[in-house]
Amino acid sequence: MNRLFKVIGYLFTVLFALGAAVQYNDPDSLAWIMIYALAAIISLLFVLNKLKIIVPLVLGVLCFIGFVYLYPADFQGFDLNDGDIKTVELGREAFGLLIIALVFFIYTFGLKRKLKI
């Protein structure tokens, strides 16, 4: 596997694990801990070359659908001082899913290059 993809995989393994760790005070913490923990596990499997191409592709599409579903109609930013707490929270959650989706699409691309499909 290309060194750049390995670095990205290691980086996001750590970042997603940290993301899971800081969800303890979220109103729906268990769901988000599980989402970020799963993203960290997928990232680690990517680095260890134990991941089939279909996994990040399907999960990336699902995360992107989640982004579209959660994205608030009146997005007001990420800072609680910018607007309504519920809208800000939905925006943060939506963009978290978008980040996961984009990373998983990068993994899919890396696996596709490795397989030369």
N, C-alpha and C positions, 0 to 999 in steps of 0.2 A: 504494500500500500504506500502511496505517496506520503512523504514526510509531512507535508502541509496538512493533509487529511488527518494524519495521526495527531498532530498538534491540536487541530480543531476538535477532534474527538476527546482528547485529554482535557482540554480547556472546558468544553461544555459538560463533561462528566462532573468536573468540580463545580462549575457554575450552577448546574441543575441540582446537584446535591445540596449546595448552599441555599438555593431557592426553596428546596423542600424543607430545610432546617428553619427558615425564617417564617414559615407559614403558620406557626403555632398560635398566633394571636388573630388570625384571619377568622371572620365569622363562619366560613365554611372550610375550616382548616384541613380536615381529614381528606376531602376531595383534592385539594390543591397539593397537599403533601404527597398523595399518591400519584398525581399527575407529574409533578417534578421528579419524584423518586423514579418513576417509570422512565422518564426522559433521561435521567442519569444512568439507569441500567442499560437502556438502549445505546447510549453514548459509549459506555464501557464495552458493551458487546461489539460495537463498531470498531473500537480500537483493538480489541482482541481478535478481530476477524472471525467472529462467531455469529454474524448477523446476515440473514438472507435479505436480498434486495426488496422483497415484497413488504417486509415489516416496516422500515422507515417510510416507504412510499405510502402504504395504507394509513399508518398513524399520522403522517404528515398531512394527508388529505383530510383526515378526521379532525386534526387540530385546526386546519384552515377553516373547515366548516364551523367548528366551535368559535373561532374568531369572528366569523361573519354573524353567527347567531348571537354572540354576547356583545358585539360592538354596539354601544349606545347610540341612539338616533341623534342625541344632542351631546356629543363628546365634548367635555369641558377641560380636558387635560389630565395630568397625573397628580397634581398637587391638591391636597384637600382644601387649600385656600382658593382654588380656581373655580370651585362649583360645588354642586350637591354631592354629598359623600357617596350615595348609591351610584350615581353616574360615574364618578371618578373611580370607584371600586370596579365597576363593570368594564371601564376602559382599561384599567390595569390588568384585569384578568384576560380580557380579549387580546391585548398585546402580548401577554405572556404566552398565550396559545399560538400567536403569530410567530413569535421567536422560535418556539419549539418546532412549528411547521417548517420554517425556513431552514433550521438546522437539520431536520430530518430530510428535507429535499437535498441539502448538500451531501448528506450521507448517501442518499440514493444515487446521486451523481457520481460520488466516489466509488461506490460499489459497481455501478454501471461501467465506469472506466476500467476497473479491475477485471471485470468479466468481458469487457470489450463487446458489449451487446450492440 
